[in-house]
Amino acid sequence: MPKKVKPEGLIDRIQCLNFVLVGEVRAGTYPLHTALNCVPTIISHAHLLHDDIKLRTKAYTSYFGNLGSPFDTEESSAHYFLKSRIFDRPVNKETIVGVRLTYDQIRKYDLFDLFKERTNEGDFCVIHVERNPLVCFVSNKQAEQTKLYYHATKLNSSTIPDKIWLDTEELAEFVSNHIMVRNRINLLCHDVCRIQYHDIYFDFDTVMSRVLEFLETAETKSYKPTVKRLPNRTLQERVFQLDKILAELPSDLRSEIMSRDLF
């Protein structure tokens, strides 16, 4: 059983194993997050730092109720909020507390120092899902177009998004930020479980077993995501003039994209 340390504010602090589940937007962290939340000893939070205040309030109160308060940019930093109100604060006797964070949230709130600090303190680890930045970018653009990010049931082919145009400068900035955040996470955090997106898609059971072992749980049951990947076509069929766009990118960014699985 976790050891009770002392109450802080309205939420008791109970020493736990804490983790962050990190990855680029559309990298596959959300399906893994939903499966982890099915494990009785784990609470995995999501959307706590979302730009939409209604969404992050709903995410917070759905678990904490009236205890404490959701993240408020005018009240505290994201660093303080996660450290003082989320980590080591299980409400339902869970022994492992996690938070799903996207690269843009990590960069926006400069959470690298928090990762380094918690890593050095111990009882903290990182689950890092990696995916080709170009595919993440395209997938997010299509999701923004259709307003569909995932689904709980299998969809038919009529739901496949239309082919899209990309802005080369916007893509270049996205890929540059992606590389910076990904590499800093892997450099700062020594206790990292790195997962590739294609493994989540093609062999989720093995990924889940690996993550549960990494978190040192006694769970042997196979847990599934509660959401499904949206159907789609190949990357060439999803983007107009993809070859031209890739040719216009700086060579280092193009090499980064082409060195990784385009899935």
Secondary structure as GFF3:
##gff-version 3
##sequence-region A 1 263
A	DSSP	beta_strand	4	8	.	.	.	ID=ss1
A	DSSP	beta_strand	11	14	.	.	.	ID=ss2
A	DSSP	beta_strand	17	23	.	.	.	ID=ss3
A	DSSP	alpha_helix	29	36	.	.	.	ID=ss4
A	DSSP	beta_strand	42	45	.	.	.	ID=ss5
A	DSSP	alpha_helix	53	64	.	.	.	ID=ss6
A	DSSP	alpha_helix	78	81	.	.	.	ID=ss7
A	DSSP	pi_helix	82	86	.	.	.	ID=ss8
A	DSSP	beta_strand	96	102	.	.	.	ID=ss9
A	DSSP	alpha_helix	103	108	.	.	.	ID=ss10
A	DSSP	alpha_helix	112	121	.	.	.	ID=ss11
A	DSSP	beta_strand	124	130	.	.	.	ID=ss12
A	DSSP	alpha_helix	133	146	.	.	.	ID=ss13
A	DSSP	three_ten_helix	157	159	.	.	.	ID=ss14
A	DSSP	alpha_helix	168	188	.	.	.	ID=ss15
A	DSSP	beta_strand	192	196	.	.	.	ID=ss16
A	DSSP	alpha_helix	197	202	.	.	.	ID=ss17
A	DSSP	alpha_helix	204	214	.	.	.	ID=ss18
A	DSSP	alpha_helix	235	238	.	.	.	ID=ss19
A	DSSP	alpha_helix	242	248	.	.	.	ID=ss20
A	DSSP	alpha_helix	251	258	.	.	.	ID=ss21
###
